[in-house]
Amino acid sequence: MYEIIWSARAYRDLKKLPPDVAGRILNQVDSLALNPRPPGAIKLTVGDEYRLRCSDYRTIYSVQDGVRKVIIEHIGHRADVYGRRYR
C-alpha cells in the first residue's frame, strides 16, 4: 500500500473546487494508495509525473516506488493544469 502525500499547492487547489468535484477527486486519490498507476492514468512526457482525469479536472501526481509514496502535486481545470510547471 502506498502513502498519499499532498503538496501545499494541491491542497489549496482542492479547497477551491466545488464540493461534488472535490469529493470525486478525493475518491480517485484514495484509490491511488492501492494502485498508483490505474487504467486511465497517463504518464506525462515531461518529468516522472502522471495525470488522472476526473471530468474536466486533472490531478497531477508522481510516484516514488522505492519508498511507496504517491505525491499529489497539482489539481486544476484541464485548460489550466498543463501550463509552464503549473504557473
C-alpha positions in Angstrom: 0.0 0.0 0.0 1.3 3.5 -0.9 1.2 6.5 1.3 -0.6 9.6 -0.2 1.2 12.9 0.4 -0.5 16.2 -0.6 1.6 19.2 -1.6 0.6 22.5 -0.2 -0.4 23.6 -3.7 -2.6 20.6 -4.3 -4.3 21.0 -1.0 -5.1 24.7 -1.9 -6.3 23.6 -5.3 -8.6 21.0 -3.8 -10.2 23.5 -1.4 -11.1 25.8 -4.3 -13.1 23.2 -6.2 -16.9 22.7 -6.0 -17.7 20.1 -3.3 -19.1 17.5 -5.7 -15.9 17.6 -7.9 -13.7 17.6 -4.8 -15.4 14.5 -3.5 -14.9 12.6 -6.8 -11.2 13.6 -6.9 -10.7 12.5 -3.3 -12.1 9.1 -4.1 -9.7 8.8 -7.1 -6.8 9.9 -5.0 -7.7 7.4 -2.2 -7.7 4.6 -4.8 -4.1 5.5 -5.7 -2.9 4.0 -2.4 -3.7 0.6 -3.8 -2.8 1.1 -7.4 -0.7 4.2 -8.2 -1.0 3.6 -12.0 -4.6 2.7 -12.6 -6.1 2.3 -16.0 -6.7 5.9 -17.3 -3.6 7.3 -15.6 -1.3 8.8 -18.3 2.4 9.4 -17.9 3.3 12.9 -18.8 6.2 13.4 -21.3 8.0 15.9 -19.1 9.3 14.5 -15.8 8.1 11.5 -13.9 4.5 12.7 -13.4 1.2 11.1 -14.1 -2.2 12.7 -14.7 -5.5 11.4 -13.7 -8.7 12.7 -15.3 -11.9 13.5 -13.5 -14.4 15.1 -15.9 -12.9 18.5 -16.8 -10.3 18.4 -13.9 -6.9 16.8 -13.8 -4.8 15.5 -10.9 -1.0 15.7 -11.5 1.0 13.3 -9.2 4.3 11.5 -9.0 5.0 8.0 -7.7 8.1 7.0 -5.6 8.1 3.2 -5.7 11.2 2.8 -3.5 9.5 4.4 -0.5 6.0 3.6 -1.7 4.7 7.2 -1.8 2.3 9.0 -4.1 2.7 12.7 -4.1 -0.2 14.8 -5.3 1.3 17.9 -6.8 -1.5 19.8 -8.6 -5.2 19.7 -9.2 -6.9 22.0 -11.7 -9.2 22.5 -14.7 -7.9 20.9 -17.9 -7.4 24.3 -19.5 -5.0 25.5 -16.8 -3.2 22.5 -15.4 -0.7 21.8 -18.2 0.9 25.3 -18.1 4.6 26.1 -17.6 5.2 24.0 -14.5 1.8 24.9 -13.0 2.4 28.6 -13.2 
